[in-house]
Each structure stands twice: as C-alpha cells, then as structure tokens.
Amino acid sequence: MKHDISEIKSIIKEYIMQHFLQSKQIETITDKTPLMSNRLLDSISTIHLIDFLEKKFNIEFEAHEVDKDNFENISIIAEFVNRKL
C-alpha cells in the first residue's frame, strides 16, 4: 500500500504523541522537533516506534539503520520510511 509523505508524517506523529509524550509536550511538537536530542525518544521508546513502523508499513529496519541520523525528527523518520516503501 502506497502512502504519501504527509500521511506517513501524520501516522508517526500521532503514534509518538499517544505513546511517548506528556500533554504539555504534545502542544509543541512539530515535524522538525528533535526527538532523540531532546530525549523525547529514548532507546526503549525508539524500539517500540520501530516495531510499530515495521508492522504498520510492512517494512524491516536493519540494526545499523536505527540511529539518530534516521530517527531524529518526524520528517526524517517519514523520509526514511518512505525510502523503505
């Protein structure tokens, strides 16, 4: 199933907001908000996000792909998922 980039971003943002953020953080998160640098995602939450993305989009991540370069913000994650599709 093909998704456009804005749909991918929306799916990722909704998941992150529902599972990892407190209400005060939800108001300030954007597609460019640093998730790992700002410690909004830690190693455990990143694993949960990866599991969700793999199931939702029917893709697989290699261990070496799971790093700050690919998971720093929603835009970067969405582009990475889009390339995997």
VEXSE-654592 format. One record per atom (N, C-alpha, C, CB): residue in three letters; x, y, z; atom name. Coordinates in steps of 0.2 Angstrom, whole numbers, plus 5000, padded with zeros to 4 digits. Atoms other than C-alpha are relative to their C-alpha. Glycine has a CB too. Example, Ala and Ser with C-alpha at 12.3 -4.5 7.8 and 13.67 -1.06 7.14 Angstrom:
REM residues 2
{"Ala"; {5004; 4994; 5000}; "N"}
{"Ala"; {5062; 4978; 5039}; "CA"}
{"Ala"; {5004; 5006; 5000}; "C"}
{"Ala"; {4995; 5000; 5006}; "CB"}
{"Ser"; {4996; 4994; 4999}; "N"}
{"Ser"; {5068; 4995; 5036}; "CA"}
{"Ser"; {4996; 5005; 5003}; "C"}
{"Ser"; {5002; 5002; 4993}; "CB"}
//
This chain:
REM residues 85
{"Met"; {5004; 4994; 5000}; "N"}
{"Met"; {5000; 5000; 5000}; "CA"}
{"Met"; {5004; 5006; 5000}; "C"}
{"Met"; {4995; 5000; 5006}; "CB"}
{"Lys"; {4996; 4994; 5001}; "N"}
{"Lys"; {5007; 5017; 4995}; "CA"}
{"Lys"; {4997; 5005; 5004}; "C"}
{"Lys"; {5000; 5002; 4992}; "CB"}
{"His"; {5002; 4995; 4996}; "N"}
{"His"; {5007; 5031; 5007}; "CA"}
{"His"; {5004; 5007; 4997}; "C"}
{"His"; {5001; 4999; 5007}; "CB"}
{"Asp"; {4996; 4994; 5002}; "N"}
{"Asp"; {5012; 5049; 5003}; "CA"}
{"Asp"; {5003; 5003; 5007}; "C"}
{"Asp"; {4995; 5006; 4997}; "CB"}
{"Ile"; {4996; 4998; 4995}; "N"}
{"Ile"; {5024; 5058; 5014}; "CA"}
{"Ile"; {4996; 5004; 5006}; "C"}
{"Ile"; {5006; 5005; 4998}; "CB"}
{"Ser"; {5003; 4997; 4995}; "N"}
{"Ser"; {5012; 5069; 5023}; "CA"}
{"Ser"; {4996; 4995; 5004}; "C"}
{"Ser"; {4995; 5005; 4997}; "CB"}
{"Glu"; {5004; 5005; 4996}; "N"}
{"Glu"; {5001; 5054; 5028}; "CA"}
{"Glu"; {5005; 4996; 5004}; "C"}
{"Glu"; {4997; 4995; 4995}; "CB"}
{"Ile"; {4995; 5003; 4996}; "N"}
{"Ile"; {5017; 5045; 5034}; "CA"}
{"Ile"; {5002; 5004; 5006}; "C"}
{"Ile"; {5006; 4998; 4996}; "CB"}
{"Lys"; {4999; 4996; 4994}; "N"}
{"Lys"; {5021; 5060; 5045}; "CA"}
{"Lys"; {4995; 5000; 5005}; "C"}
{"Lys"; {5002; 5007; 4997}; "CB"}
{"Ser"; {5006; 5000; 4995}; "N"}
{"Ser"; {5004; 5061; 5052}; "CA"}
{"Ser"; {4999; 4993; 5004}; "C"}
{"Ser"; {4994; 5001; 4996}; "CB"}
{"Ile"; {5000; 5007; 4996}; "N"}
{"Ile"; {5004; 5042; 5057}; "CA"}
{"Ile"; {5006; 5000; 5005}; "C"}
{"Ile"; {5001; 4994; 4995}; "CB"}
{"Ile"; {4995; 5000; 4995}; "N"}
{"Ile"; {5021; 5044; 5065}; "CA"}
{"Ile"; {4999; 5005; 5006}; "C"}
{"Ile"; {5007; 5002; 4997}; "CB"}
{"Lys"; {5002; 4995; 4995}; "N"}
{"Lys"; {5016; 5060; 5074}; "CA"}
{"Lys"; {4995; 4998; 5005}; "C"}
{"Lys"; {4998; 5007; 4997}; "CB"}
{"Glu"; {5006; 5002; 4995}; "N"}
{"Glu"; {5000; 5053; 5081}; "CA"}
{"Glu"; {5003; 4994; 5004}; "C"}
{"Glu"; {4994; 4997; 4995}; "CB"}
{"Tyr"; {4997; 5005; 4996}; "N"}
{"Tyr"; {5009; 5037; 5087}; "CA"}
{"Tyr"; {5004; 5003; 5006}; "C"}
{"Tyr"; {5004; 4995; 4996}; "CB"}
{"Ile"; {4995; 4997; 4995}; "N"}
{"Ile"; {5023; 5047; 5096}; "CA"}
{"Ile"; {4996; 5004; 5005}; "C"}
{"Ile"; {5005; 5005; 4996}; "CB"}
{"Met"; {5004; 4996; 4995}; "N"}
{"Met"; {5010; 5059; 5104}; "CA"}
{"Met"; {4996; 4995; 5004}; "C"}
{"Met"; {4995; 5005; 4996}; "CB"}
{"Gln"; {5004; 5004; 4996}; "N"}
{"Gln"; {4999; 5045; 5110}; "CA"}
{"Gln"; {5004; 4996; 5005}; "C"}
{"Gln"; {4996; 4995; 4996}; "CB"}
{"His"; {4996; 5005; 4996}; "N"}
{"His"; {5013; 5034; 5117}; "CA"}
{"His"; {5006; 5002; 5004}; "C"}
{"His"; {5002; 4994; 4995}; "CB"}
{"Phe"; {4993; 4998; 4997}; "N"}
{"Phe"; {5028; 5044; 5122}; "CA"}
{"Phe"; {5000; 5007; 5003}; "C"}
{"Phe"; {5005; 5000; 4995}; "CB"}
{"Leu"; {5000; 4993; 4998}; "N"}
{"Leu"; {5023; 5062; 5126}; "CA"}
{"Leu"; {4995; 5002; 5005}; "C"}
{"Leu"; {4999; 5005; 4994}; "CB"}
{"Gln"; {5005; 4997; 4995}; "N"}
{"Gln"; {5015; 5071; 5140}; "CA"}
{"Gln"; {4996; 5006; 4997}; "C"}
{"Gln"; {5004; 5003; 5007}; "CB"}
{"Ser"; {5005; 4995; 5004}; "N"}
{"Ser"; {5001; 5084; 5136}; "CA"}
{"Ser"; {5004; 5006; 4999}; "C"}
{"Ser"; {4994; 5001; 5005}; "CB"}
{"Lys"; {4997; 4993; 5001}; "N"}
{"Lys"; {5012; 5099; 5138}; "CA"}
{"Lys"; {5005; 4999; 4994}; "C"}
{"Lys"; {5004; 5002; 5006}; "CB"}
{"Gln"; {4995; 5001; 5006}; "N"}
{"Gln"; {5025; 5091; 5125}; "CA"}
{"Gln"; {4996; 5000; 4994}; "C"}
{"Gln"; {5004; 4994; 5001}; "CB"}
{"Ile"; {5004; 5001; 5006}; "N"}
{"Ile"; {5011; 5087; 5113}; "CA"}
{"Ile"; {4999; 5007; 4996}; "C"}
{"Ile"; {4993; 4997; 5001}; "CB"}
{"Glu"; {5002; 4993; 5003}; "N"}
{"Glu"; {5007; 5106; 5110}; "CA"}
{"Glu"; {5006; 5003; 4996}; "C"}
{"Glu"; {4998; 5005; 5006}; "CB"}
{"Thr"; {4994; 4997; 5003}; "N"}
{"Thr"; {5025; 5110; 5105}; "CA"}
{"Thr"; {5003; 4996; 4995}; "C"}
{"Thr"; {5005; 5002; 5005}; "CB"}
{"Ile"; {4996; 5005; 5005}; "N"}
{"Ile"; {5030; 5095; 5094}; "CA"}
{"Ile"; {4998; 5002; 4993}; "C"}
{"Ile"; {4998; 4993; 5001}; "CB"}
{"Thr"; {5001; 4999; 5008}; "N"}
{"Thr"; {5032; 5098; 5075}; "CA"}
{"Thr"; {5004; 4995; 4997}; "C"}
{"Thr"; {5003; 5008; 4998}; "CB"}
{"Asp"; {4997; 5005; 5004}; "N"}
{"Asp"; {5039; 5088; 5061}; "CA"}
{"Asp"; {5008; 5001; 5001}; "C"}
{"Asp"; {4998; 5001; 4993}; "CB"}
{"Lys"; {4993; 4998; 4999}; "N"}
{"Lys"; {5056; 5096; 5065}; "CA"}
{"Lys"; {5003; 4999; 5007}; "C"}
{"Lys"; {5002; 5006; 4997}; "CB"}
{"Thr"; {4998; 5000; 4993}; "N"}
{"Thr"; {5056; 5094; 5084}; "CA"}
{"Thr"; {5005; 4994; 5001}; "C"}
{"Thr"; {4994; 4999; 5004}; "CB"}
{"Pro"; {4995; 5006; 4999}; "N"}
{"Pro"; {5072; 5084; 5089}; "CA"}
{"Pro"; {4998; 4996; 5005}; "C"}
{"Pro"; {5007; 5003; 5002}; "CB"}
{"Leu"; {5003; 5005; 4995}; "N"}
{"Leu"; {5066; 5068; 5097}; "CA"}
{"Leu"; {5005; 4997; 5004}; "C"}
{"Leu"; {4996; 4995; 4996}; "CB"}
{"Met"; {4995; 5003; 4996}; "N"}
{"Met"; {5082; 5060; 5102}; "CA"}
{"Met"; {5004; 5005; 5004}; "C"}
{"Met"; {5004; 4996; 4995}; "CB"}
{"Ser"; {4996; 4995; 4996}; "N"}
{"Ser"; {5092; 5075; 5106}; "CA"}
{"Ser"; {4997; 5003; 5006}; "C"}
{"Ser"; {5002; 5006; 4995}; "CB"}
{"Asn"; {5004; 4997; 4994}; "N"}
{"Asn"; {5078; 5082; 5117}; "CA"}
{"Asn"; {4998; 4995; 5005}; "C"}
{"Asn"; {4994; 5004; 4997}; "CB"}
{"Arg"; {5002; 5006; 4995}; "N"}
{"Arg"; {5076; 5065; 5125}; "CA"}
{"Arg"; {4992; 4999; 5000}; "C"}
{"Arg"; {5003; 5001; 5007}; "CB"}
{"Leu"; {5007; 5001; 5001}; "N"}
{"Leu"; {5058; 5064; 5119}; "CA"}
{"Leu"; {4999; 4992; 4998}; "C"}
{"Leu"; {4996; 5004; 4995}; "CB"}
{"Leu"; {4999; 5008; 5002}; "N"}
{"Leu"; {5063; 5046; 5112}; "CA"}
{"Leu"; {5006; 4998; 5004}; "C"}
{"Leu"; {4999; 4999; 4993}; "CB"}
{"Asp"; {4994; 5004; 4998}; "N"}
{"Asp"; {5074; 5035; 5122}; "CA"}
{"Asp"; {5001; 4994; 4997}; "C"}
{"Asp"; {5000; 4999; 5008}; "CB"}
{"Ser"; {4998; 5006; 5004}; "N"}
{"Ser"; {5081; 5018; 5117}; "CA"}
{"Ser"; {4994; 4996; 5000}; "C"}
{"Ser"; {5006; 4997; 5003}; "CB"}
{"Ile"; {5006; 5004; 5000}; "N"}
{"Ile"; {5065; 5009; 5123}; "CA"}
{"Ile"; {4995; 5002; 4996}; "C"}
{"Ile"; {4998; 4999; 5008}; "CB"}
{"Ser"; {5005; 4997; 5004}; "N"}
{"Ser"; {5053; 5021; 5115}; "CA"}
{"Ser"; {5002; 4999; 4993}; "C"}
{"Ser"; {4998; 5007; 5002}; "CB"}
{"Thr"; {4998; 5001; 5007}; "N"}
{"Thr"; {5063; 5020; 5099}; "CA"}
{"Thr"; {4999; 4993; 4998}; "C"}
{"Thr"; {5007; 5002; 4999}; "CB"}
{"Ile"; {5001; 5007; 5002}; "N"}
{"Ile"; {5062; 5001; 5099}; "CA"}
{"Ile"; {4992; 4999; 4999}; "C"}
{"Ile"; {5002; 4995; 5005}; "CB"}
{"His"; {5007; 5001; 5001}; "N"}
{"His"; {5043; 5002; 5101}; "CA"}
{"His"; {4998; 5004; 4994}; "C"}
{"His"; {4996; 5003; 5006}; "CB"}
{"Leu"; {5001; 4997; 5006}; "N"}
{"Leu"; {5042; 5015; 5087}; "CA"}
{"Leu"; {5002; 4996; 4994}; "C"}
{"Leu"; {5003; 5007; 5000}; "CB"}
{"Ile"; {4998; 5004; 5005}; "N"}
{"Ile"; {5052; 5004; 5076}; "CA"}
{"Ile"; {4995; 4994; 4999}; "C"}
{"Ile"; {5007; 4997; 5001}; "CB"}
{"Asp"; {5004; 5006; 5000}; "N"}
{"Asp"; {5041; 4989; 5080}; "CA"}
{"Asp"; {4993; 5002; 4996}; "C"}
{"Asp"; {4998; 4997; 5007}; "CB"}
{"Phe"; {5006; 4997; 5003}; "N"}
{"Phe"; {5025; 5000; 5076}; "CA"}
{"Phe"; {5001; 5001; 4992}; "C"}
{"Phe"; {4998; 5006; 5003}; "CB"}
{"Leu"; {4999; 4998; 5007}; "N"}
{"Leu"; {5033; 5006; 5059}; "CA"}
{"Leu"; {5000; 4994; 4996}; "C"}
{"Leu"; {5006; 5005; 5000}; "CB"}
{"Glu"; {4999; 5006; 5003}; "N"}
{"Glu"; {5038; 4989; 5054}; "CA"}
{"Glu"; {4993; 4996; 4998}; "C"}
{"Glu"; {5005; 4995; 5003}; "CB"}
{"Lys"; {5007; 5003; 5000}; "N"}
{"Lys"; {5020; 4982; 5057}; "CA"}
{"Lys"; {4996; 5004; 4995}; "C"}
{"Lys"; {4997; 4999; 5006}; "CB"}
{"Lys"; {5005; 4996; 5004}; "N"}
{"Lys"; {5011; 4997; 5050}; "CA"}
{"Lys"; {5001; 5000; 4993}; "C"}
{"Lys"; {5000; 5007; 5003}; "CB"}
{"Phe"; {4998; 4999; 5007}; "N"}
{"Phe"; {5021; 4999; 5034}; "CA"}
{"Phe"; {5002; 4994; 4997}; "C"}
{"Phe"; {5005; 5005; 5000}; "CB"}
{"Asn"; {4998; 5006; 5002}; "N"}
{"Asn"; {5026; 4981; 5032}; "CA"}
{"Asn"; {5007; 5001; 4997}; "C"}
{"Asn"; {4995; 4997; 4994}; "CB"}
{"Ile"; {4993; 4999; 5002}; "N"}
{"Ile"; {5045; 4986; 5031}; "CA"}
{"Ile"; {5004; 4997; 5006}; "C"}
{"Ile"; {5001; 5007; 4999}; "CB"}
{"Glu"; {4995; 5002; 4994}; "N"}
{"Glu"; {5060; 4980; 5041}; "CA"}
{"Glu"; {5006; 5005; 5000}; "C"}
{"Glu"; {5003; 4993; 4998}; "CB"}
{"Phe"; {4994; 4996; 4999}; "N"}
{"Phe"; {5074; 4990; 5048}; "CA"}
{"Phe"; {5006; 4996; 5002}; "C"}
{"Phe"; {4999; 5005; 5006}; "CB"}
{"Glu"; {4994; 5003; 4998}; "N"}
{"Glu"; {5092; 4984; 5049}; "CA"}
{"Glu"; {5003; 5003; 5007}; "C"}
{"Glu"; {5005; 5000; 4994}; "CB"}
{"Ala"; {4997; 4998; 4994}; "N"}
{"Ala"; {5101; 4986; 5066}; "CA"}
{"Ala"; {5004; 5007; 4999}; "C"}
{"Ala"; {5004; 4995; 5004}; "CB"}
{"His"; {4996; 4994; 5002}; "N"}
{"His"; {5113; 4999; 5058}; "CA"}
{"His"; {4996; 5006; 4998}; "C"}
{"His"; {5006; 4998; 4995}; "CB"}
{"Glu"; {5004; 4994; 5002}; "N"}
{"Glu"; {5099; 5010; 5052}; "CA"}
{"Glu"; {4997; 5003; 5006}; "C"}
{"Glu"; {4995; 4997; 4995}; "CB"}
{"Val"; {5004; 4997; 4994}; "N"}
{"Val"; {5092; 5013; 5069}; "CA"}
{"Val"; {5005; 5005; 5004}; "C"}
{"Val"; {4997; 4995; 5005}; "CB"}
{"Asp"; {4995; 4995; 4997}; "N"}
{"Asp"; {5102; 5029; 5074}; "CA"}
{"Asp"; {4997; 5007; 5000}; "C"}
{"Asp"; {5007; 4999; 4997}; "CB"}
{"Lys"; {5002; 4993; 5000}; "N"}
{"Lys"; {5100; 5047; 5077}; "CA"}
{"Lys"; {4999; 5003; 4993}; "C"}
{"Lys"; {5005; 5005; 5004}; "CB"}
{"Asp"; {5000; 4997; 5007}; "N"}
{"Asp"; {5103; 5051; 5058}; "CA"}
{"Asp"; {4993; 4998; 4997}; "C"}
{"Asp"; {5005; 4997; 4996}; "CB"}
{"Asn"; {5006; 5002; 5003}; "N"}
{"Asn"; {5087; 5041; 5054}; "CA"}
{"Asn"; {4993; 5001; 5004}; "C"}
{"Asn"; {5000; 4993; 4998}; "CB"}
{"Phe"; {5006; 4999; 4996}; "N"}
{"Phe"; {5076; 5045; 5069}; "CA"}
{"Phe"; {5000; 5006; 5005}; "C"}
{"Phe"; {5000; 4994; 5005}; "CB"}
{"Glu"; {4999; 4994; 4996}; "N"}
{"Glu"; {5080; 5062; 5075}; "CA"}
{"Glu"; {4993; 5004; 5000}; "C"}
{"Glu"; {5005; 5005; 4997}; "CB"}
{"Asn"; {5006; 4996; 5000}; "N"}
{"Asn"; {5063; 5070; 5070}; "CA"}
{"Asn"; {4995; 4997; 4995}; "C"}
{"Asn"; {5001; 5007; 4998}; "CB"}
{"Ile"; {5006; 5003; 5004}; "N"}
{"Ile"; {5046; 5066; 5062}; "CA"}
{"Ile"; {5002; 5000; 4992}; "C"}
{"Ile"; {4994; 5003; 5002}; "CB"}
{"Ser"; {4998; 5000; 5007}; "N"}
{"Ser"; {5052; 5072; 5045}; "CA"}
{"Ser"; {5005; 4995; 4997}; "C"}
{"Ser"; {5002; 5007; 4998}; "CB"}
{"Ile"; {4995; 5005; 5001}; "N"}
{"Ile"; {5067; 5062; 5045}; "CA"}
{"Ile"; {4998; 4993; 5000}; "C"}
{"Ile"; {5006; 5001; 5004}; "CB"}
{"Ile"; {5003; 5007; 4999}; "N"}
{"Ile"; {5058; 5046; 5051}; "CA"}
{"Ile"; {4996; 4999; 4994}; "C"}
{"Ile"; {4996; 4999; 5006}; "CB"}
{"Ala"; {5004; 5001; 5006}; "N"}
{"Ala"; {5045; 5049; 5037}; "CA"}
{"Ala"; {5003; 4999; 4994}; "C"}
{"Ala"; {4995; 5006; 5000}; "CB"}
{"Glu"; {4996; 5001; 5006}; "N"}
{"Glu"; {5058; 5051; 5023}; "CA"}
{"Glu"; {5003; 4993; 5000}; "C"}
{"Glu"; {5005; 5005; 5000}; "CB"}
{"Phe"; {4996; 5007; 4999}; "N"}
{"Phe"; {5067; 5035; 5030}; "CA"}
{"Phe"; {4994; 4995; 4998}; "C"}
{"Phe"; {5003; 4999; 5007}; "CB"}
{"Val"; {5006; 5005; 5001}; "N"}
{"Val"; {5050; 5025; 5030}; "CA"}
{"Val"; {4998; 5000; 4993}; "C"}
{"Val"; {4994; 5002; 5004}; "CB"}
{"Asn"; {5002; 4999; 5007}; "N"}
{"Asn"; {5046; 5032; 5013}; "CA"}
{"Asn"; {5005; 4996; 4995}; "C"}
{"Asn"; {4999; 5007; 4998}; "CB"}
{"Arg"; {4994; 5003; 5004}; "N"}
{"Arg"; {5063; 5026; 5006}; "CA"}
{"Arg"; {4999; 4992; 5000}; "C"}
{"Arg"; {5007; 5002; 5002}; "CB"}
{"Lys"; {5001; 5007; 4999}; "N"}
{"Lys"; {5059; 5009; 5013}; "CA"}
{"Lys"; {4994; 4997; 4997}; "C"}
{"Lys"; {4999; 4998; 5008}; "CB"}
{"Leu"; {5006; 5002; 5003}; "N"}
{"Leu"; {5042; 5008; 5005}; "CA"}
{"Leu"; {5002; 4999; 4993}; "C"}
{"Leu"; {4995; 5004; 5001}; "CB"}
//
